[in-house]
Amino acid sequence: MPKLNRWIVAKKNCPLFKGELAKQISDLGANLAAGSFEIRQVINVNAMNREKVIELLQQNGFTVTDSDDEKD
């Protein structure tokens, strides 16, 4: 039986300015260029919840990898 990687990493790019702030800046006549940041969360999972946690994260727009896959 393969070893369970208990650590996964969830990542997502999010806009720096969104919602009302982005609208207010645009209303002042400024143009927003590309600008986002990556959020990253390391999560400890177990054999009972790993697949469900990954599924939930992916449904919410996150990319999920095993922590062993990280090349920091």
C-alpha positions as CSV (number, residue, x, y, z in Angstrom):
1,M,0.0,0.0,0.0
2,P,1.5,3.4,-1.0
3,K,2.4,5.9,1.7
4,L,-0.3,8.6,2.2
5,N,1.1,12.1,1.7
6,R,-0.6,13.8,4.6
7,W,0.3,17.3,3.5
8,I,-1.3,19.0,0.6
9,V,-1.0,22.5,-0.7
10,A,-3.9,24.6,-2.0
11,K,-3.1,27.6,-4.2
12,K,-5.2,30.3,-5.9
13,N,-4.6,33.6,-7.7
14,C,-6.7,36.4,-6.4
15,P,-7.1,39.9,-7.6
16,L,-5.4,42.5,-5.4
17,F,-8.2,45.0,-5.7
18,K,-11.7,43.7,-6.1
19,G,-15.3,44.6,-5.5
20,E,-16.1,48.1,-4.4
21,L,-12.5,49.3,-4.2
22,A,-11.8,48.4,-7.8
23,K,-15.0,50.1,-8.9
24,Q,-14.1,53.3,-6.9
25,I,-10.7,53.4,-8.5
26,S,-12.2,53.0,-12.0
27,D,-14.8,55.6,-11.3
28,L,-12.0,58.1,-10.6
29,G,-10.8,57.5,-14.1
30,A,-7.9,55.2,-13.3
31,N,-7.3,52.0,-15.2
32,L,-6.3,48.9,-13.3
33,A,-3.6,46.8,-15.0
34,A,-2.9,43.2,-14.2
35,G,-2.4,42.6,-10.5
36,S,-3.0,39.5,-8.5
37,F,-1.4,37.6,-5.7
38,E,-1.1,33.9,-5.0
39,I,-2.5,32.6,-1.7
40,R,-1.1,29.3,-0.5
41,Q,-2.3,27.1,2.4
42,V,-0.7,23.9,3.6
43,I,-3.2,21.4,5.0
44,N,-2.7,18.3,7.0
45,V,-5.2,15.5,5.8
46,N,-5.7,11.9,6.7
47,A,-6.9,8.8,4.7
48,M,-10.5,9.4,5.8
49,N,-10.8,13.0,4.5
50,R,-8.1,13.6,1.9
51,E,-10.1,13.1,-1.2
52,K,-13.1,15.1,0.1
53,V,-10.8,18.0,1.2
54,I,-9.2,18.1,-2.3
55,E,-12.6,17.9,-4.0
56,L,-13.9,20.8,-1.9
57,L,-10.8,23.0,-2.6
58,Q,-11.0,22.3,-6.3
59,Q,-14.7,23.2,-6.4
60,N,-13.7,26.5,-4.9
61,G,-11.1,27.3,-7.6
62,F,-7.9,26.1,-5.8
63,T,-5.1,24.1,-7.4
64,V,-4.1,21.3,-5.1
65,T,-0.8,19.5,-5.1
66,D,1.1,17.2,-2.7
67,S,3.6,19.1,-0.5
68,D,6.3,16.9,-1.9
69,D,5.6,18.5,-5.3
70,E,6.5,22.0,-4.1
71,K,9.7,23.4,-5.6
72,D,10.4,26.3,-3.2
